[in-house]
């Protein structure tokens, strides 16, 4: 499930519980589902953070290895 969809479902659960439109048993069930969705979102965010860190390291490694700079291609203005 995409992060945005899970977040939308969490928001919906919060609205339902806060409005009092559902009973206690259903509130507990929705709360439990919300906890699972939050854990899912945290995992997705962790994966995204890891990807950013990996990409940053790759960029730093490329810079350290002397990758060509953009200014060299236009005649060294």
KOLDO-546137 format. One record per residue: residue in three letters; x, y, z of N, C-alpha, C in turn; residue number from 1. Coordinates in Angstrom, 2 decimals, padded with zeros to 5 digits. Layout:
BEGIN
("ALA"; (X; Y; Z); (X; Y; Z); (X; Y; Z); NUM)
...
//
This chain:
BEGIN
("UNK"; (000.84; -001.17; 000.00); (000.00; 000.00; 000.00); (000.90; 001.25; 000.00); 1)
("UNK"; (000.61; 002.19; -000.86); (001.41; 003.42; -000.90); (001.29; 004.20; 000.41); 2)
("UNK"; (002.34; 004.92; 000.73); (002.40; 005.72; 001.95); (001.21; 006.67; 002.05); 3)
("UNK"; (000.93; 007.36; 000.96); (-000.13; 008.37; 000.98); (-001.50; 007.76; 001.26); 4)
("UNK"; (-001.74; 006.58; 000.71); (-003.01; 005.89; 000.95); (-003.14; 005.49; 002.41); 5)
("UNK"; (-002.08; 004.95; 002.97); (-002.09; 004.55; 004.38); (-002.32; 005.76; 005.27); 6)
("UNK"; (-001.67; 006.86; 004.95); (-001.84; 008.08; 005.74); (-003.28; 008.58; 005.67); 7)
("UNK"; (-003.87; 008.52; 004.49); (-005.28; 008.91; 004.34); (-006.20; 008.04; 005.18); 8)
("UNK"; (-005.93; 006.75; 005.23); (-006.74; 005.85; 006.03); (-006.58; 006.15; 007.52); 9)
("UNK"; (-005.37; 006.48; 007.94); (-005.14; 006.85; 009.34); (-005.96; 008.09; 009.69); 10)
("UNK"; (-005.92; 009.08; 008.82); (-006.69; 010.31; 009.05); (-008.19; 010.02; 009.15); 11)
("UNK"; (-008.67; 009.13; 008.30); (-010.08; 008.75; 008.32); (-010.44; 008.06; 009.64); 12)
("UNK"; (-009.57; 007.18; 010.09); (-009.80; 006.48; 011.36); (-009.87; 007.48; 012.51); 13)
("UNK"; (-008.95; 008.42; 012.52); (-008.94; 009.44; 013.58); (-010.24; 010.22; 013.58); 14)
("UNK"; (-010.69; 010.63; 012.40); (-011.95; 011.39; 012.30); (-013.13; 010.58; 012.82); 15)
("UNK"; (-013.19; 009.30; 012.44); (-014.29; 008.44; 012.90); (-014.30; 008.30; 014.41); 16)
("UNK"; (-013.14; 008.04; 014.98); (-013.06; 007.83; 016.43); (-013.38; 009.13; 017.17); 17)
("UNK"; (-012.81; 010.23; 016.71); (-013.03; 011.51; 017.38); (-014.48; 011.98; 017.27); 18)
("UNK"; (-015.15; 011.65; 016.18); (-016.52; 012.11; 015.98); (-017.52; 011.35; 016.85); 19)
("UNK"; (-017.12; 010.17; 017.30); (-018.02; 009.35; 018.10); (-019.08; 008.65; 017.27); 20)
("UNK"; (-018.90; 008.62; 015.96); (-019.90; 008.01; 015.07); (-019.84; 006.49; 015.08); 21)
("UNK"; (-018.82; 005.93; 015.71); (-018.73; 004.48; 015.80); (-018.66; 004.09; 017.27); 22)
("UNK"; (-019.11; 002.88; 017.57); (-019.14; 002.40; 018.95); (-017.77; 002.02; 019.48); 23)
("UNK"; (-017.76; 001.63; 020.74); (-016.52; 001.29; 021.42); (-015.78; 000.14; 020.75); 24)
("UNK"; (-016.48; -000.94; 020.46); (-015.82; -002.11; 019.86); (-015.23; -001.77; 018.49); 25)
("UNK"; (-016.00; -001.05; 017.69); (-015.49; -000.68; 016.38); (-014.34; 000.33; 016.51); 26)
("UNK"; (-014.44; 001.21; 017.50); (-013.34; 002.16; 017.74); (-012.05; 001.43; 018.07); 27)
("UNK"; (-012.15; 000.40; 018.90); (-010.97; -000.38; 019.26); (-010.40; -001.11; 018.04); 28)
("UNK"; (-011.28; -001.66; 017.22); (-010.83; -002.35; 016.01); (-010.16; -001.37; 015.05); 29)
("UNK"; (-010.73; -000.20; 014.90); (-010.15; 000.82; 014.01); (-008.83; 001.34; 014.58); 30)
("UNK"; (-008.78; 001.46; 015.89); (-007.53; 001.90; 016.53); (-006.42; 000.89; 016.23); 31)
("UNK"; (-006.75; -000.38; 016.37); (-005.77; -001.44; 016.09); (-005.32; -001.38; 014.63); 32)
("UNK"; (-006.27; -001.16; 013.72); (-005.92; -001.04; 012.31); (-005.04; 000.19; 012.08); 33)
("UNK"; (-005.33; 001.26; 012.80); (-004.53; 002.47; 012.71); (-003.09; 002.25; 013.15); 34)
("UNK"; (-002.92; 001.47; 014.21); (-001.57; 001.16; 014.69); (-000.79; 000.39; 013.60); 35)
("UNK"; (-001.45; -000.56; 012.96); (-000.80; -001.31; 011.88); (-000.43; -000.38; 010.72); 36)
("UNK"; (-001.33; 000.54; 010.39); (-001.05; 001.48; 009.30); (000.10; 002.42; 009.66); 37)
("UNK"; (000.15; 002.84; 010.92); (001.25; 003.71; 011.37); (002.58; 002.97; 011.25); 38)
("UNK"; (002.59; 001.72; 011.66); (003.81; 000.92; 011.54); (004.22; 000.77; 010.07); 39)
("UNK"; (003.24; 000.59; 009.21); (003.50; 000.50; 007.77); (004.13; 001.81; 007.27); 40)
("UNK"; (003.57; 002.94; 007.69); (004.10; 004.24; 007.27); (005.51; 004.45; 007.78); 41)
("UNK"; (005.76; 004.05; 009.02); (007.11; 004.19; 009.57); (008.11; 003.35; 008.78); 42)
("UNK"; (007.70; 002.16; 008.39); (008.59; 001.31; 007.60); (008.87; 001.95; 006.24); 43)
("UNK"; (007.84; 002.50; 005.61); (008.02; 003.16; 004.31); (008.96; 004.36; 004.44); 44)
("UNK"; (008.78; 005.14; 005.52); (009.66; 006.29; 005.74); (011.08; 005.84; 005.99); 45)
("UNK"; (011.26; 004.77; 006.73); (012.59; 004.23; 006.98); (013.27; 003.80; 005.69); 46)
("UNK"; (012.50; 003.16; 004.80); (013.04; 002.75; 003.51); (013.45; 003.96; 002.68); 47)
("UNK"; (012.61; 004.98; 002.70); (012.91; 006.19; 001.93); (014.16; 006.87; 002.49); 48)
("UNK"; (014.27; 006.93; 003.81); (015.45; 007.53; 004.43); (016.71; 006.76; 004.05); 49)
("UNK"; (016.64; 005.44; 004.05); (017.79; 004.62; 003.68); (018.19; 004.85; 002.23); 50)
("UNK"; (017.21; 004.97; 001.35); (017.52; 005.24; -000.06); (018.21; 006.58; -000.23); 51)
("UNK"; (017.73; 007.60; 000.49); (018.36; 008.92; 000.41); (019.80; 008.85; 000.91); 52)
("UNK"; (020.02; 008.14; 002.01); (021.38; 008.00; 002.54); (022.28; 007.27; 001.54); 53)
("UNK"; (021.76; 006.21; 000.94); (022.54; 005.46; -000.06); (022.89; 006.33; -001.26); 54)
("UNK"; (021.91; 007.06; -001.75); (022.16; 007.93; -002.90); (023.15; 009.04; -002.57); 55)
("UNK"; (023.05; 009.57; -001.36); (023.98; 010.62; -000.93); (025.40; 010.07; -000.87); 56)
("UNK"; (025.55; 008.87; -000.34); (026.88; 008.25; -000.28); (027.43; 008.01; -001.68); 57)
("UNK"; (026.57; 007.55; -002.60); (027.01; 007.32; -003.97); (027.46; 008.61; -004.63); 58)
("UNK"; (026.73; 009.69; -004.38); (027.09; 010.99; -004.93); (028.41; 011.46; -004.36); 59)
("UNK"; (028.59; 011.31; -003.05); (029.85; 011.72; -002.42); (031.01; 010.90; -002.96); 60)
("UNK"; (030.81; 009.61; -003.17); (031.85; 008.74; -003.71); (032.21; 009.17; -005.13); 61)
("UNK"; (031.21; 009.49; -005.92); (031.46; 009.94; -007.29); (032.23; 011.25; -007.29); 62)
("UNK"; (031.89; 012.15; -006.38); (032.60; 013.43; -006.28); (034.05; 013.22; -005.88); 63)
("UNK"; (034.28; 012.28; -004.94); (035.64; 012.00; -004.48); (036.50; 011.37; -005.58); 64)
("UNK"; (035.86; 010.65; -006.49); (036.59; 009.98; -007.56); (036.85; 010.91; -008.74); 65)
("UNK"; (036.47; 012.17; -008.60); (036.78; 013.15; -009.62); (035.88; 013.12; -010.83); 66)
("UNK"; (034.59; 012.97; -010.61); (033.67; 013.01; -011.74); (033.73; 014.39; -012.37); 67)
("UNK"; (033.53; 014.48; -013.69); (033.63; 015.76; -014.39); (032.63; 016.78; -013.84); 68)
("UNK"; (033.10; 018.00; -013.77); (032.22; 019.08; -013.31); (031.45; 019.63; -014.50); 69)
("UNK"; (030.28; 020.20; -014.24); (029.44; 020.71; -015.32); (030.10; 021.84; -016.10); 70)
("UNK"; (030.91; 022.64; -015.44); (031.51; 023.80; -016.09); (032.56; 023.44; -017.13); 71)
("UNK"; (033.11; 022.24; -017.12); (034.17; 021.86; -018.06); (033.65; 021.63; -019.46); 72)
("UNK"; (032.40; 021.33; -019.61); (031.86; 020.98; -020.91); (031.60; 022.17; -021.81); 73)
("UNK"; (031.54; 023.37; -021.25); (031.18; 024.53; -022.06); (032.39; 025.39; -022.42); 74)
("UNK"; (033.54; 024.81; -022.47); (034.72; 025.55; -022.89); (035.43; 026.27; -021.75); 75)
("UNK"; (035.05; 026.04; -020.51); (035.72; 026.66; -019.37); (035.55; 028.15; -019.27); 76)
("UNK"; (034.35; 028.64; -019.55); (034.08; 030.08; -019.50); (034.62; 030.75; -018.30); 77)
//
